[in-house]
Amino acid sequence: MDKTVVEKIQSANNAVARSKNSRMPVQPIKLYYLPPSPPCRAVMMTAKVLGLELDLVLTNIMEGQHMTPEYMKMNPQHTIPTMDDNGFILWESRAIMAYLVNAYGRDDSFYPKNPRQRAIVDQRLNFDIGTLFLRYVNLYVPVLFKGDEMEQENIDKMNEALGWLNTMLDGRAFVAGDNLTIADISIIVTITNLDVFGYDFSSYENVVNWFARAKKTLEPYGYNEIDRAGGEILNSFLKKQ
């Protein structure tokens, strides 16, 4: 392996270790979640990296538990995940992830304060929610919930997005630079779903190498138990079609 890449991986591992925080919330943060939900998985891994205890509140959207008057008063969009940090309510996974680092991170390596470095992380987060994850949803939701076949147009758009991600990773160990950030956690959930569904992205070498690197870095922080396991639950739905 190239010496530069090795040094970047070591730097990333050190950054994750430094993110273990000394500041803790007044009480465990409540997270309303469902295990297979990709955004929930991203928030849960972020909390693990930061050493935060979560009070996980199972919210089965299939049974309408997100549509109760109590839940909708808390979150009028009735989405998961929703966070309650001692009365501070927040939803949208990427906003929650950024808040957790800002509030409880030991340093800013996981979500840099430097304007230009943070801008790259934000761009990658926006790329995920607005392009990569969106194209994954457009590709697989009709398959998961309607039993439809994948449409070639959606496959082509997914491949286009993977190509852009592959280019973004040129010369980088992680999606926003040399350190693991919340952008990697957001994006790895999307790629994990593709992987467990058997989607072939092997031609995107940078993506394949990054995926292996990020999985290894996140293994101590619940990658297999949270992310991979959640993806496998979704895959079981896919196989029922």
C-alpha positions as CSV (number, residue, x, y, z in Angstrom):
1,M,0.0,0.0,0.0
2,D,1.2,3.5,-0.8
3,K,3.0,5.1,2.2
4,T,0.9,8.3,1.9
5,V,-2.4,6.3,2.1
6,V,-1.0,4.4,5.2
7,E,-0.2,7.7,6.9
8,K,-3.6,9.0,6.1
9,I,-5.3,5.9,7.6
10,Q,-3.2,6.2,10.7
11,S,-4.1,9.9,11.0
12,A,-7.8,9.0,10.6
13,N,-7.7,6.4,13.3
14,N,-6.0,8.9,15.6
15,A,-8.8,11.4,14.8
16,V,-11.5,9.0,15.8
17,A,-9.7,8.2,19.0
18,R,-9.5,11.9,19.8
19,S,-13.2,12.4,19.2
20,K,-13.9,10.3,22.4
21,N,-15.3,13.2,24.4
22,S,-15.0,14.4,28.0
23,R,-18.2,16.5,27.8
24,M,-21.3,14.5,28.3
25,P,-25.0,15.4,28.2
26,V,-27.0,15.9,31.4
27,Q,-28.8,12.7,30.8
28,P,-28.7,10.1,28.0
29,I,-29.9,11.5,24.7
30,K,-33.2,10.1,23.5
31,L,-33.2,8.9,19.9
32,Y,-36.5,7.8,18.3
33,Y,-35.4,5.3,15.7
34,L,-35.9,2.1,13.7
35,P,-33.0,-0.2,13.2
36,P,-33.0,-0.6,9.4
37,S,-33.5,3.1,8.8
38,P,-30.3,4.5,7.1
39,P,-30.5,7.9,8.7
40,C,-30.9,6.4,12.1
41,R,-27.9,4.1,11.6
42,A,-25.8,7.1,10.7
43,V,-26.7,9.0,13.9
44,M,-26.2,5.9,16.1
45,M,-22.6,5.4,14.7
46,T,-21.8,9.0,15.2
47,A,-22.9,8.7,18.9
48,K,-20.7,5.7,19.2
49,V,-17.6,7.5,17.9
50,L,-18.2,10.3,20.3
51,G,-18.8,7.9,23.2
52,L,-22.3,9.2,23.8
53,E,-25.0,7.1,25.5
54,L,-28.3,7.0,23.6
55,D,-31.7,6.2,25.1
56,L,-33.1,4.4,22.1
57,V,-36.8,4.7,21.6
58,L,-38.1,2.1,19.1
59,T,-40.5,3.9,16.7
60,N,-42.1,1.6,14.2
61,I,-43.2,3.7,11.3
62,M,-44.8,0.6,9.7
63,E,-47.2,0.6,12.6
64,G,-47.8,4.4,12.6
65,Q,-45.9,5.1,15.8
66,H,-44.6,8.2,14.2
67,M,-48.1,9.6,13.6
68,T,-49.3,9.8,17.2
69,P,-50.3,13.3,18.4
70,E,-47.4,13.2,20.9
71,Y,-44.9,12.4,18.3
72,M,-46.2,15.0,15.8
73,K,-46.2,17.6,18.5
74,M,-42.5,16.9,19.0
75,N,-41.7,16.6,15.3
76,P,-44.4,17.9,12.9
77,Q,-42.7,16.2,10.0
78,H,-43.1,12.9,11.9
79,T,-39.8,11.5,10.6
80,I,-37.1,9.4,12.1
81,P,-34.6,9.8,13.6
82,T,-35.7,12.4,16.0
83,M,-33.4,13.5,18.9
84,D,-34.4,14.8,22.3
85,D,-31.3,16.1,24.2
86,N,-32.7,17.2,27.5
87,G,-35.6,19.0,25.9
88,F,-33.8,20.1,22.8
89,I,-35.6,18.5,19.9
90,L,-33.9,18.0,16.5
91,W,-34.6,15.9,13.4
92,E,-32.8,15.3,10.1
93,S,-29.9,12.9,10.6
94,R,-27.2,15.1,9.2
95,A,-28.2,18.0,11.4
96,I,-28.3,15.7,14.4
97,M,-24.8,14.4,13.6
98,A,-23.4,17.9,13.3
99,Y,-25.0,18.9,16.5
100,L,-23.6,16.0,18.4
101,V,-20.1,16.8,17.3
102,N,-20.5,20.5,18.0
103,A,-22.0,19.9,21.4
104,Y,-20.0,16.9,22.7
105,G,-17.0,16.3,20.5
106,R,-13.7,16.5,22.3
107,D,-12.2,18.3,19.3
108,D,-13.4,19.3,15.8
109,S,-11.6,16.6,13.8
110,F,-14.9,14.9,13.1
111,Y,-16.6,18.1,11.9
112,P,-13.9,20.8,11.4
113,K,-14.4,24.4,12.5
114,N,-12.1,25.6,9.8
115,P,-14.5,27.2,7.2
116,R,-13.0,25.6,4.2
117,Q,-12.6,22.2,5.7
118,R,-16.1,22.3,7.1
119,A,-17.4,23.5,3.7
120,I,-16.0,20.3,2.1
121,V,-17.7,18.1,4.8
122,D,-21.0,20.0,4.2
123,Q,-20.7,19.6,0.5
124,R,-20.3,15.9,0.8
125,L,-23.2,15.7,3.2
126,N,-25.3,17.7,0.7
127,F,-24.1,15.4,-2.1
128,D,-25.3,12.4,-0.2
129,I,-28.7,13.7,0.7
130,G,-29.4,15.5,-2.6
131,T,-27.7,13.1,-5.0
132,L,-26.3,9.8,-3.9
133,F,-28.8,8.8,-1.3
134,L,-31.7,10.3,-3.3
135,R,-30.7,8.2,-6.3
136,Y,-30.4,5.1,-4.1
137,V,-34.0,5.8,-2.9
138,N,-35.3,6.3,-6.5
139,L,-33.6,3.1,-7.5
140,Y,-34.6,0.8,-4.7
141,V,-37.8,2.1,-3.0
142,P,-40.0,0.9,-5.9
143,V,-38.3,-2.5,-5.6
144,L,-38.6,-2.7,-1.8
145,F,-42.2,-1.5,-1.5
146,K,-43.8,-2.3,-4.8
147,G,-41.8,-5.3,-6.0
148,D,-40.9,-3.5,-9.2
149,E,-37.9,-4.2,-11.3
150,M,-35.0,-1.7,-11.3
151,E,-35.3,0.8,-14.1
152,Q,-32.3,1.2,-16.3
153,E,-32.6,5.0,-16.1
154,N,-32.2,4.8,-12.3
155,I,-29.3,2.4,-12.6
156,D,-27.6,4.8,-15.0
157,K,-28.1,7.7,-12.5
158,M,-26.8,5.7,-9.6
159,N,-23.7,4.8,-11.6
160,E,-23.3,8.5,-12.5
161,A,-23.4,9.4,-8.8
162,L,-20.9,6.7,-7.9
163,G,-18.6,8.0,-10.6
164,W,-18.7,11.5,-9.0
165,L,-18.0,10.0,-5.6
166,N,-15.1,8.1,-7.1
167,T,-13.6,11.4,-8.5
168,M,-14.1,13.1,-5.1
169,L,-12.0,10.4,-3.5
170,D,-9.0,11.0,-5.8
171,G,-6.0,11.5,-3.5
172,R,-8.1,11.3,-0.4
173,A,-8.2,8.6,2.3
174,F,-11.7,9.7,3.3
175,V,-14.5,11.6,1.5
176,A,-13.6,15.0,2.8
177,G,-9.9,14.7,3.3
178,D,-7.4,12.7,5.4
179,N,-9.7,12.2,8.5
180,L,-12.9,10.3,9.0
181,T,-15.8,12.8,9.4
182,I,-19.5,12.8,9.7
183,A,-19.6,12.9,5.9
184,D,-18.0,9.4,5.7
185,I,-20.7,8.0,8.2
186,S,-23.5,9.5,6.2
187,I,-22.2,8.2,2.9
188,I,-21.1,4.8,4.1
189,V,-24.7,4.0,5.1
190,T,-25.7,4.6,1.5
191,I,-22.9,2.4,0.2
192,T,-23.6,-0.3,2.7
193,N,-27.1,-0.6,1.5
194,L,-25.9,-0.9,-2.1
195,D,-23.4,-3.5,-1.0
196,V,-25.9,-5.7,0.9
197,F,-28.3,-5.5,-2.0
198,G,-25.7,-6.9,-4.3
199,Y,-25.2,-3.7,-6.4
200,D,-22.0,-3.9,-8.4
201,F,-19.8,-0.9,-7.9
202,S,-16.6,-2.8,-8.3
203,S,-15.5,-0.7,-11.2
204,Y,-15.2,2.4,-9.0
205,E,-11.8,1.7,-7.5
206,N,-11.6,4.7,-5.2
207,V,-15.1,3.9,-3.8
208,V,-14.2,0.3,-3.2
209,N,-10.9,1.2,-1.4
210,W,-12.6,3.9,0.7
211,F,-15.4,1.6,1.6
212,A,-13.0,-1.0,3.0
213,R,-11.0,1.7,4.8
214,A,-14.1,3.3,6.3
215,K,-15.6,0.0,7.4
216,K,-12.4,-1.0,9.2
217,T,-12.2,2.4,10.9
218,L,-15.8,2.2,12.1
219,E,-15.8,-1.4,13.2
220,P,-15.1,-0.5,16.9
221,Y,-18.1,2.0,16.7
222,G,-20.9,-0.4,15.6
223,Y,-20.4,-0.7,11.9
224,N,-21.4,-4.4,11.8
225,E,-23.9,-4.2,14.7
226,I,-25.6,-1.0,13.5
227,D,-25.0,-0.3,9.9
228,R,-24.4,-3.7,8.3
229,A,-27.2,-5.3,10.4
230,G,-29.6,-2.6,9.5
231,G,-28.8,-3.0,5.8
232,E,-29.3,-6.8,6.1
233,I,-32.8,-6.2,7.5
234,L,-33.6,-4.1,4.4
235,N,-32.2,-6.8,2.2
236,S,-34.5,-9.3,3.8
237,F,-37.4,-7.1,2.7
238,L,-35.9,-7.1,-0.8
239,K,-35.7,-10.9,-1.0
240,K,-39.4,-11.2,-0.1
241,Q,-40.4,-9.5,-3.3
